[in-house]
Amino acid sequence: MLRQDLVNVLRRHQEVLCPAELLAVSSQLVGNLIALQDETRMSPDLAMEIVLQNIEEGNRTAVADLQARTTAA
């Protein structure tokens, strides 16, 4: 649910901000979240690995969605 809420917020701003600006703001938020991690529970390397894995998953999902739209059209 949180992911979808964040996507909806980004969509509300897509008419005013270009994709690069949406990426920049989102990246800053991710940086903030990494900084807030408890280093006794999660190392910076593990935090970055989580980010990398989720970037890859987001890319896979976006490509699959685009392919599905192309096939349906």
C-alpha positions in Angstrom: 0.0 0.0 0.0 2.8 2.4 0.8 4.4 1.9 -2.6 1.2 2.7 -4.4 0.6 5.7 -2.2 4.1 7.0 -3.2 3.4 6.3 -6.8 0.1 8.3 -6.6 1.9 11.3 -5.0 4.5 11.2 -7.8 1.7 11.1 -10.4 0.1 14.1 -8.9 3.3 16.1 -9.6 4.2 14.7 -13.0 2.5 17.6 -14.8 4.8 20.1 -13.1 8.0 18.1 -12.6 9.9 16.4 -15.4 10.9 12.7 -14.9 14.5 13.7 -13.9 13.1 16.0 -11.2 10.8 13.2 -9.9 13.8 10.9 -9.8 15.9 13.5 -8.0 13.3 14.0 -5.3 12.7 10.3 -4.9 16.4 9.7 -4.6 16.7 12.3 -1.9 14.0 10.5 0.0 15.8 7.2 -0.3 18.9 8.9 0.9 17.0 10.2 3.9 15.7 6.7 4.7 19.2 5.2 4.4 20.5 7.8 6.9 17.7 6.9 9.3 18.7 3.2 9.5 20.0 1.9 12.8 23.6 0.9 12.0 23.5 -1.6 14.8 20.8 -3.5 12.8 21.7 -2.7 9.2 25.0 -1.8 7.7 25.3 0.9 5.0 26.3 -1.9 2.5 23.1 -3.9 3.3 21.0 -0.8 3.0 22.5 -0.1 -0.4 22.0 -3.7 -1.5 18.3 -3.4 -0.6 18.1 -0.2 -2.7 19.9 -1.9 -5.6 17.6 -5.0 -5.5 14.5 -2.8 -5.5 15.7 -0.6 -8.3 16.2 -3.7 -10.4 12.8 -5.0 -9.4 11.2 -1.6 -10.3 12.9 -1.7 -13.7 11.7 -5.3 -14.3 8.1 -4.3 -13.4 8.2 -1.1 -15.6 9.5 -3.1 -18.6 6.8 -5.8 -18.1 4.1 -3.2 -17.8 5.3 -1.5 -21.0 5.4 -4.8 -22.8 1.9 -5.7 -21.6 0.6 -2.3 -22.9 2.3 -2.8 -26.3 0.9 -6.3 -26.6 -2.7 -5.1 -25.7 -2.6 -2.2 -28.1 
